[in-house]
Amino acid sequence: MQHLPAAAGGPGRRVIHDESCWIPTGGADLMLDQALRELARPGSEACAACEARHLPRS
């Protein structure tokens, strides 16, 4: 999971990546069930560049 800072006064975002993603995240490693719960939270999104884009959204 990658935390992206908030733009001037806006909310931050969380991007969920697959473990094989080429984008370095420096964030927490999540199990699949944790990643799915995180994707269901407002402000979270799946990485468009890796296999996380195929995860089901709630």
N, C-alpha and C positions, 0 to 999 in steps of 0.2 A: 504494500500500500504506500502511496506517495501523497504527502500533504503539500498542497499548493497554497501559498499565502493569499490572503484576501486583498483584493484591489481596494484602494482608498475607501475604507468604511464598509466594504462589502464582506460577505461571508467567504471563508476559505473553502477550498474544494479538496476532495479526496479522490484519487485515481487508483483503481484496482488494476494490477498488472499480473500476468501469468509469470511463473518463476523463470520461464525461458525468455522473457522480454528483454530486448536489447537496451531499453531505456533504464539507466540506473536510478533507483528510487531512494535508497538509503532509508527506507521505511521498514515497518514491521512485516514479518512473514506471517501470512494467515493460512489457516486450513481452509478447505473449500467451504464448509458451512459458515465459517467466520466471514469469508469473502462475500458470500451470498447475502448474509445479514447486513454487511457493510454497504453493499450495492443498493439495498432497500432503503437506506437512510438518505434523507435530503442532503444534497451537496456532494453525493458520491456518484462516480461514473466509471465505466469500464474503459480501459485503454483502447483506443481505436487502432493501435499499431501491433497488438499482440493477440494471443488466443483468448485473453480475458473478454474480448468483444463478443465472444460466443456464449458467455455466461447468461443464464436466464435472469431477467429482471422481474422483480415482484410487482 
